Amino acid sequence: MIVTATGNPTTEQPEVFEYRLRARDGAARCGTYLSAHGAVQTPCFMPVGTKATVKGVLPRELRELGAQVILANTFHLHLRPGEQIIEHLGGLHAFMRYDGPILTDSGGFQVFSLAELRRIDERGVTFRSPVDGSLVDLTPERSIEIQRALGADIVMAFDECPNAQMTGEQLAASTDRTLRWLERCLAVPLKPHQALFPIVQGGMNADLRRASAQRTVALAPQARGFAVGGLSVGEARETTYAMLEASVEQLPPDRPRYFMGLGTPRDLVEAVDRGIDLFDCVLPTRNARNGRVFHPAGDLNLRNAEHARNPRPIQEDCDCPACTGGFSRGYLHHLAKQNEMLGGILATLHNLRYLLRLCERMREAIAQGRWQELKAEVLPAAQR
Ligand SMILES: [Zn+2]
């Protein structure tokens, strides 16, 4: 049941893509975002399934870990197997057997990482496919068409991703181009269950960030959510947070805000403290496959010899399948050293659960007005 602004209950169906703010504590918020594939409780960390799989984890396990939205990468899926095949097999949800909300990035970030392989102009980006060397064209229109075919619930605008060193006129021009590209993205129709999130850019310049956010909202006043991009790309953390603040202060409070590419416990808390609701990062799962796992007292490297004879789990009070399953650090060390796939899987389950549990705790603390308390508890111990 929904309660209307006048306080009267209504039996009206909730509108898909609606964001309901449940509580605020300072700038930190908790809320509910309604997608066609279910409600998302925010703050929410989104595990990354680059090639339509969160490596080594079953969809059912993702749910059990507390995952809500998961991410897939347009660039990789466009190259292989191709969006036509995925659409033919029923779209991403059916293809990867995940019936919860899915977000696809625009492919821009990956393309801009291919420094030697690209030509950027007003039309878009041309690059050589790392798969077969063929020339691939990615334009704002093309990115949205690919994402429409993939069928994710949240579709990201195609933006230009400046590097952390870009300044001056070059940065201003790049920020302008992202806005022109946004207009082109908005002109491409989506499927009814899809929503496009524009991306605020502006590099490491707070004024440009503010202007980018203002103009983004003016171009897409109906957008169902907004993202902050181009941060966490190697700059000092103090800069990240200052740029984040400049971006967020211009965004409407009644829409979710997504920080692209953030995934350490400290970063999650710092971002939520500045009004962010959604984040994703490939590092927790990639690190896990390399034996690096989260621990409240600091990350552990399971490959280190010190763990070889340790009978304890990764973390005594963790409720993930690795820790509750009685798998010792000694066993996990052995699996990691032998590159056994179960080692990567167990470490992945732990790292994902660690962040998803942190999100649960953040939501609870915000709802109960205990945000400062949780921050004081988590931040001093958390490593970057
Ligand atoms: Zn665990």
Boltz pocket constraint, residues with backbone or C-beta under 6 A from the ligand:
constraints:
  - pocket:
      binder: B
      contacts: [[A, 314], [A, 315], [A, 318], [A, 319], [A, 320], [A, 321], [A, 322], [A, 323], [A, 324], [A, 349], [A, 350], [A, 351], [A, 353]]
      max_distance: 6.0
